Amino acid sequence: MIANIRFLEGENKKMELTALIMDNRSKKAKQFSLPVAPEYIASEFGYDKEDILFTIQSIEELPKLKVEGATLSDINKLAKELEFVYEEKVLTYIELGNTELSDLLNFEFLDCALYPEIHNDLQLGMYMVKENGFNLALFLKYLDYEKYGHDVRLEEGGSFTDRGYFLPKADRL
């Protein structure tokens, strides 16, 4: 497992989400910062709370996320859960095929890590050796960084993306 993790700058940067919500009667859509109260949505469309019927069209910051059939409660919960999650982690997780709202609601983003400087087994192997304090001079004679990185990636279940090495369950010792 990766130890001595160097975290990304902005790790605790607040992630703000905006939903595009459509009034089902007028077919007009407006953007709302999440979380948002149903009373506020109703008032923005000129209705009482009981009179509004709306559809969530998208979450602007997460364009690949499937929100068809999502409730306001679901997207408000997502906004609260992602509030202090680094945006690149969320985008990378979605990029790996996790496009359902339930995928994001059930994933532990605080346990994962993203290494933007790692894009292949060679880089992963080199990172592991350097960060874990091995005697690099000794290992250089024998070590195949790429093979080591490959084995580490398979063992940890990590994936390479355009943004870097994504580790779904990071060991933060």
Backbone as CSV, one residue per row, in Angstrom:
resi,resn,N_x,N_y,N_z,CA_x,CA_y,CA_z,C_x,C_y,C_z
1,MET,0.844,-1.183,0.000,0.000,0.000,0.000,0.884,1.240,0.000
2,ILE,0.367,2.306,-0.594,1.127,3.550,-0.647,1.109,4.184,0.729
3,ALA,2.280,4.514,1.224,2.412,5.194,2.505,3.091,6.538,2.274
4,ASN,3.159,7.350,3.306,3.785,8.672,3.204,3.197,9.457,2.034
5,ILE,1.912,9.546,1.989,1.220,10.158,0.865,1.448,11.662,0.834
6,ARG,1.771,12.163,-0.373,1.846,13.603,-0.599,0.496,14.003,-1.167
7,PHE,-0.273,14.759,-0.382,-1.615,15.118,-0.812,-1.576,16.289,-1.775
8,LEU,-2.572,16.343,-2.625,-2.705,17.431,-3.580,-2.984,18.737,-2.856
9,GLU,-2.464,19.844,-3.403,-2.841,21.138,-2.864,-4.322,21.312,-3.114
10,GLY,-5.004,21.973,-2.200,-6.440,22.163,-2.359,-7.230,20.925,-1.971
11,GLU,-6.602,19.990,-1.268,-7.262,18.732,-0.894,-8.611,18.991,-0.231
12,ASN,-8.691,20.000,0.598,-9.932,20.276,1.309,-10.708,21.429,0.690
13,LYS,-10.426,21.728,-0.563,-11.139,22.785,-1.288,-12.618,22.431,-1.371
14,LYS,-13.451,23.388,-1.040,-14.891,23.161,-1.050,-15.386,22.951,-2.478
15,MET,-16.116,21.870,-2.680,-16.712,21.604,-3.983,-18.140,22.125,-3.959
16,GLU,-18.431,23.076,-4.828,-19.764,23.652,-4.894,-20.478,23.103,-6.121
17,LEU,-21.709,22.651,-5.915,-22.491,22.071,-7.004,-23.670,22.971,-7.360
18,THR,-23.984,22.979,-8.646,-25.111,23.747,-9.179,-25.980,22.803,-9.994
19,ALA,-27.283,22.826,-9.723,-28.203,21.962,-10.464,-29.016,22.798,-11.444
20,LEU,-29.247,22.227,-12.612,-30.162,22.815,-13.584,-31.508,22.135,-13.347
21,ILE,-32.493,22.938,-12.935,-33.802,22.398,-12.571,-34.865,23.015,-13.479
22,MET,-35.729,22.140,-14.024,-36.761,22.592,-14.956,-38.148,22.508,-14.301
23,ASP,-38.903,23.589,-14.438,-40.303,23.615,-14.017,-41.086,22.805,-15.045
24,ASN,-41.776,21.774,-14.620,-42.473,20.879,-15.552,-43.653,21.536,-16.274
25,ARG,-44.234,22.589,-15.688,-45.357,23.260,-16.355,-44.883,24.207,-17.449
26,SER,-44.023,25.127,-17.101,-43.585,26.147,-18.064,-42.447,25.658,-18.957
27,LYS,-41.802,24.577,-18.549,-40.637,24.019,-19.251,-39.435,24.965,-19.207
28,LYS,-39.470,25.927,-18.306,-38.335,26.833,-18.106,-37.387,26.193,-17.104
29,ALA,-36.096,26.436,-17.313,-35.084,25.874,-16.422,-34.250,26.989,-15.806
30,LYS,-33.816,26.759,-14.585,-32.953,27.714,-13.880,-31.879,26.935,-13.143
31,GLN,-30.774,27.617,-12.874,-29.692,27.017,-12.095,-29.863,27.380,-10.625
32,PHE,-29.575,26.395,-9.774,-29.668,26.596,-8.336,-28.420,26.031,-7.670
33,SER,-27.844,26.804,-6.745,-26.722,26.305,-5.950,-27.269,25.282,-4.972
34,LEU,-26.510,24.195,-4.803,-26.924,23.127,-3.893,-26.165,23.221,-2.583
35,PRO,-26.753,22.808,-1.494,-28.127,22.334,-1.364,-29.118,23.492,-1.494
36,VAL,-30.350,23.165,-1.894,-31.398,24.157,-2.092,-32.714,23.625,-1.527
37,ALA,-33.488,24.518,-0.951,-34.781,24.136,-0.370,-35.861,24.138,-1.444
38,PRO,-36.823,23.220,-1.350,-37.910,23.180,-2.341,-38.726,24.476,-2.350
39,GLU,-38.848,25.110,-1.187,-39.580,26.373,-1.111,-38.916,27.443,-1.978
40,TYR,-37.587,27.439,-1.970,-36.857,28.431,-2.765,-37.043,28.169,-4.260
41,ILE,-36.993,26.916,-4.662,-37.210,26.567,-6.077,-38.599,27.015,-6.499
42,ALA,-39.614,26.698,-5.669,-40.992,27.084,-5.979,-41.108,28.597,-6.126
43,SER,-40.519,29.339,-5.200,-40.624,30.803,-5.266,-39.921,31.367,-6.497
44,GLU,-38.813,30.774,-6.903,-38.087,31.246,-8.088,-38.891,31.028,-9.372
45,PHE,-39.749,30.023,-9.378,-40.606,29.775,-10.545,-41.991,30.410,-10.385
46,GLY,-42.228,31.083,-9.238,-43.491,31.793,-9.022,-44.619,30.940,-8.493
47,TYR,-44.300,29.888,-7.751,-45.318,28.987,-7.212,-45.214,28.903,-5.696
48,ASP,-46.252,28.357,-5.098,-46.186,27.938,-3.704,-45.489,26.588,-3.682
49,LYS,-44.970,26.211,-2.521,-44.234,24.944,-2.410,-45.064,23.756,-2.896
50,GLU,-46.346,23.741,-2.570,-47.203,22.594,-2.909,-47.507,22.526,-4.403
51,ASP,-47.363,23.659,-5.105,-47.789,23.734,-6.506,-46.685,23.431,-7.513
52,ILE,-45.469,23.264,-7.083,-44.346,23.107,-8.020,-44.086,21.637,-8.337
53,LEU,-43.909,21.361,-9.596,-43.433,20.061,-10.062,-42.211,20.348,-10.916
54,PHE,-41.088,19.737,-10.574,-39.871,20.047,-11.312,-39.069,18.793,-11.587
55,THR,-38.144,18.925,-12.523,-37.250,17.830,-12.903,-35.816,18.332,-12.806
56,ILE,-34.970,17.507,-12.240,-33.544,17.841,-12.173,-32.927,17.427,-13.502
57,GLN,-32.398,18.401,-14.226,-31.843,18.161,-15.561,-30.385,17.702,-15.499
58,SER,-29.590,18.361,-14.654,-28.163,18.022,-14.574,-27.549,18.688,-13.356
59,ILE,-26.367,18.208,-13.012,-25.518,18.904,-12.047,-24.363,19.431,-12.878
60,GLU,-24.281,20.734,-12.989,-23.401,21.391,-13.951,-21.930,20.987,-13.813
61,GLU,-21.428,20.839,-12.629,-20.022,20.521,-12.406,-19.704,19.047,-12.669
62,LEU,-20.728,18.228,-12.770,-20.567,16.785,-12.985,-21.382,16.365,-14.215
63,PRO,-20.977,16.809,-15.406,-21.813,16.608,-16.596,-22.059,15.152,-16.978
64,LYS,-21.186,14.229,-16.589,-21.371,12.818,-16.953,-22.227,12.062,-15.938
65,LEU,-22.580,12.731,-14.841,-23.384,12.087,-13.802,-24.829,11.966,-14.271
66,LYS,-25.377,10.764,-14.162,-26.763,10.511,-14.561,-27.683,10.910,-13.405
67,VAL,-28.559,11.896,-13.657,-29.451,12.371,-12.599,-30.925,12.124,-12.932
68,GLU,-31.192,11.403,-14.011,-32.574,11.109,-14.373,-33.266,10.394,-13.212
69,GLY,-34.387,10.940,-12.794,-35.143,10.357,-11.695,-34.632,10.732,-10.318
70,ALA,-33.589,11.536,-10.251,-33.036,11.936,-8.951,-34.011,12.858,-8.231
71,THR,-34.020,12.743,-6.926,-34.862,13.620,-6.112,-34.027,14.791,-5.604
72,LEU,-34.720,15.825,-5.181,-34.028,16.972,-4.592,-33.272,16.542,-3.337
73,SER,-33.853,15.643,-2.592,-33.189,15.117,-1.399,-31.859,14.448,-1.760
74,ASP,-31.850,13.666,-2.856,-30.627,12.981,-3.298,-29.528,13.970,-3.674
75,ILE,-29.888,14.968,-4.481,-28.825,15.878,-4.933,-28.367,16.816,-3.818
76,ASN,-29.269,17.150,-2.900,-28.851,17.940,-1.734,-27.903,17.128,-0.858
77,LYS,-28.203,15.841,-0.687,-27.325,14.957,0.095,-25.952,14.859,-0.573
78,LEU,-25.935,14.712,-1.898,-24.670,14.651,-2.624,-23.868,15.923,-2.416
79,ALA,-24.521,17.068,-2.522,-23.827,18.348,-2.345,-23.196,18.436,-0.959
80,LYS,-23.901,17.987,0.052,-23.369,18.027,1.418,-22.194,17.059,1.584
81,GLU,-22.310,15.857,0.987,-21.242,14.858,1.119,-19.984,15.248,0.356
82,LEU,-20.129,15.988,-0.736,-18.967,16.365,-1.548,-18.413,17.738,-1.195
83,GLU,-19.003,18.383,-0.229,-18.640,19.759,0.104,-17.139,19.955,0.324
84,PHE,-16.475,19.007,0.964,-15.051,19.167,1.251,-14.189,18.132,0.525
85,VAL,-14.701,17.589,-0.569,-13.963,16.610,-1.371,-13.309,17.332,-2.538
86,TYR,-12.064,16.998,-2.796,-11.324,17.590,-3.901,-12.007,17.231,-5.219
87,GLU,-12.340,18.241,-6.006,-13.119,18.059,-7.236,-12.491,17.059,-8.203
88,GLU,-11.172,17.061,-8.331,-10.512,16.147,-9.274,-10.737,14.685,-8.895
89,LYS,-10.848,14.389,-7.605,-11.144,13.018,-7.179,-12.513,12.585,-7.686
90,VAL,-13.496,13.459,-7.551,-14.861,13.137,-7.961,-14.925,12.951,-9.474
91,LEU,-14.311,13.867,-10.218,-14.329,13.771,-11.682,-13.620,12.504,-12.157
92,THR,-12.531,12.147,-11.486,-11.800,10.931,-11.848,-12.645,9.689,-11.557
93,TYR,-13.306,9.670,-10.409,-14.159,8.540,-10.052,-15.273,8.366,-11.093
94,ILE,-15.879,9.458,-11.525,-16.924,9.391,-12.551,-16.327,8.917,-13.875
95,GLU,-15.147,9.438,-14.218,-14.465,9.056,-15.465,-14.213,7.549,-15.531
96,LEU,-14.052,6.916,-14.385,-13.794,5.476,-14.334,-15.075,4.647,-14.512
97,GLY,-16.182,5.318,-14.844,-17.420,4.606,-15.159,-18.466,4.642,-14.069
98,ASN,-18.228,5.366,-13.017,-19.177,5.446,-11.910,-20.075,6.668,-12.126
99,THR,-21.057,6.521,-13.009,-21.864,7.659,-13.441,-23.246,7.723,-12.795
100,GLU,-23.564,6.758,-11.973,-24.860,6.763,-11.295,-24.771,7.591,-10.017
101,LEU,-25.838,8.296,-9.701,-25.872,9.101,-8.483,-25.588,8.232,-7.256
102,SER,-26.128,7.029,-7.249,-25.904,6.129,-6.108,-24.425,5.764,-5.956
103,ASP,-23.676,5.698,-7.080,-22.236,5.429,-7.005,-21.543,6.485,-6.152
104,LEU,-21.864,7.740,-6.402,-21.227,8.837,-5.675,-21.698,8.899,-4.234
105,LEU,-22.979,8.648,-4.018,-23.507,8.706,-2.657,-22.935,7.612,-1.765
106,ASN,-22.538,6.478,-2.356,-22.047,5.342,-1.566,-20.526,5.233,-1.508
107,PHE,-19.802,6.099,-2.212,-18.342,6.000,-2.244,-17.718,6.858,-1.144
108,GLU,-16.663,6.338,-0.522,-15.960,7.055,0.551,-14.812,7.879,-0.045
109,PHE,-15.110,9.094,-0.479,-14.102,9.933,-1.121,-12.976,10.338,-0.174
110,LEU,-13.250,10.397,1.111,-12.202,10.781,2.052,-11.165,9.675,2.230
111,ASP,-11.496,8.442,1.805,-10.559,7.323,1.908,-9.716,7.140,0.656
112,CYS,-10.021,7.841,-0.423,-9.296,7.620,-1.676,-8.228,8.689,-1.877
113,ALA,-7.377,8.479,-2.848,-6.308,9.434,-3.161,-6.123,9.500,-4.668
114,LEU,-5.684,10.645,-5.132,-5.380,10.846,-6.545,-3.952,11.364,-6.632
115,TYR,-3.146,10.729,-7.449,-1.746,11.099,-7.639,-1.582,11.617,-9.062
116,PRO,-1.695,12.920,-9.256,-1.695,13.460,-10.621,-0.375,13.294,-11.362
117,GLU,0.699,13.020,-10.658,2.005,12.854,-11.309,2.266,11.405,-11.737
118,ILE,1.360,10.483,-11.427,1.555,9.069,-11.744,0.575,8.651,-12.832
119,HIS,1.129,8.180,-13.980,0.286,7.800,-15.114,0.587,6.415,-15.671
120,ASN,1.564,5.700,-15.093,1.877,4.360,-15.597,2.598,3.570,-14.500
121,ASP,2.818,2.287,-14.772,3.439,1.410,-13.771,4.856,1.848,-13.423
122,LEU,5.610,2.333,-14.392,6.978,2.792,-14.137,6.967,3.937,-13.132
123,GLN,6.127,4.929,-13.355,6.049,6.066,-12.432,5.556,5.632,-11.055
124,LEU,4.613,4.707,-11.014,4.124,4.210,-9.730,5.221,3.473,-8.982
125,GLY,5.957,2.625,-9.688,7.052,1.899,-9.044,8.115,2.841,-8.503
126,MET,8.493,3.832,-9.285,9.494,4.802,-8.835,8.990,5.574,-7.618
127,TYR,7.742,5.969,-7.652,7.158,6.699,-6.527,7.196,5.852,-5.252
128,MET,6.800,4.587,-5.376,6.772,3.706,-4.204,8.153,3.548,-3.580
129,VAL,9.147,3.343,-4.402,10.505,3.147,-3.879,11.015,4.426,-3.221
130,LYS,10.825,5.543,-3.873,11.333,6.809,-3.332,10.599,7.229,-2.066
131,GLU,9.287,7.087,-2.037,8.497,7.557,-0.903,8.554,6.632,0.315
132,ASN,8.883,5.373,0.108,8.929,4.439,1.228,10.315,4.294,1.823
133,GLY,11.261,5.101,1.367,12.573,5.162,1.994,13.462,3.954,1.777
134,PHE,13.268,3.196,0.703,14.157,2.082,0.413,15.535,2.610,0.041
135,ASN,16.553,1.765,0.194,17.898,2.111,-0.234,17.899,2.064,-1.760
136,LEU,17.711,3.211,-2.366,17.529,3.288,-3.809,18.749,2.789,-4.572
137,ALA,19.942,3.066,-4.072,21.158,2.626,-4.770,21.192,1.101,-4.893
138,LEU,20.791,0.411,-3.847,20.765,-1.049,-3.870,19.698,-1.574,-4.837
139,PHE,18.531,-1.010,-4.774,17.434,-1.483,-5.609,17.603,-1.153,-7.088
140,LEU,18.314,-0.091,-7.386,18.480,0.306,-8.786,19.092,-0.807,-9.634
141,LYS,19.962,-1.618,-9.025,20.598,-2.719,-9.762,19.602,-3.783,-10.192
142,TYR,18.569,-3.992,-9.392,17.685,-5.130,-9.593,16.230,-4.774,-9.907
143,LEU,15.844,-3.601,-9.580,14.426,-3.273,-9.600,13.904,-2.913,-10.989
144,ASP,12.817,-3.529,-11.354,12.079,-3.173,-12.561,10.890,-2.327,-12.085
145,TYR,11.040,-0.989,-12.153,10.009,-0.083,-11.644,8.646,-0.353,-12.277
146,GLU,8.646,-0.604,-13.563,7.383,-0.805,-14.258,6.651,-2.050,-13.750
147,LYS,7.411,-3.132,-13.588,6.791,-4.363,-13.103,6.304,-4.177,-11.659
148,TYR,7.122,-3.518,-10.844,6.737,-3.262,-9.462,5.476,-2.393,-9.419
149,GLY,5.453,-1.323,-10.215,4.277,-0.459,-10.272,3.050,-1.215,-10.733
150,HIS,3.221,-2.080,-11.708,2.122,-2.914,-12.223,1.552,-3.782,-11.106
151,ASP,2.443,-4.446,-10.364,1.991,-5.319,-9.275,1.289,-4.519,-8.170
152,VAL,1.837,-3.354,-7.827,1.221,-2.506,-6.801,-0.172,-2.078,-7.254
153,ARG,-0.282,-1.644,-8.507,-1.572,-1.193,-9.040,-2.604,-2.311,-8.981
154,LEU,-2.224,-3.520,-9.380,-3.157,-4.640,-9.352,-3.564,-4.984,-7.919
155,GLU,-2.590,-4.975,-7.024,-2.869,-5.311,-5.625,-3.784,-4.281,-4.970
156,GLU,-3.591,-3.010,-5.290,-4.368,-1.947,-4.658,-5.660,-1.618,-5.391
157,GLY,-5.820,-2.118,-6.620,-7.015,-1.805,-7.387,-7.029,-0.394,-7.948
158,GLY,-5.837,0.190,-8.169,-5.738,1.543,-8.708,-5.923,1.571,-10.209
159,SER,-6.118,2.772,-10.745,-6.317,2.971,-12.186,-5.601,4.234,-12.636
160,PHE,-5.085,4.214,-13.861,-4.480,5.406,-14.448,-5.531,6.149,-15.246
161,THR,-5.572,7.467,-15.087,-6.492,8.308,-15.837,-5.695,9.475,-16.411
162,ASP,-6.333,10.301,-17.195,-5.679,11.501,-17.723,-5.258,12.435,-16.596
163,ARG,-5.925,12.333,-15.451,-5.618,13.206,-14.325,-4.545,12.620,-13.407
164,GLY,-4.228,11.349,-13.560,-3.218,10.729,-12.712,-3.659,9.369,-12.210
165,TYR,-2.960,8.893,-11.198,-3.218,7.574,-10.621,-4.310,7.712,-9.579
166,PHE,-5.416,6.989,-9.730,-6.538,7.048,-8.809,-6.568,5.795,-7.981
167,LEU,-6.602,5.977,-6.659,-6.600,4.884,-5.723,-7.909,4.940,-4.918
168,PRO,-8.831,3.990,-5.126,-10.140,4.074,-4.490,-10.125,3.951,-2.970
169,LYS,-9.118,3.336,-2.400,-9.059,3.179,-0.943,-7.618,3.448,-0.519
170,ALA,-7.286,4.692,-0.214,-5.912,5.069,0.105,-5.601,4.766,1.572
171,ASP,-4.412,4.267,1.822,-3.930,4.001,3.173,-3.177,5.242,3.631
172,ARG,-3.777,6.011,4.518,-3.182,7.280,4.925,-2.470,7.139,6.264
173,LEU,-1.307,6.513,6.252,-0.540,6.355,7.492,0.254,7.586,7.800
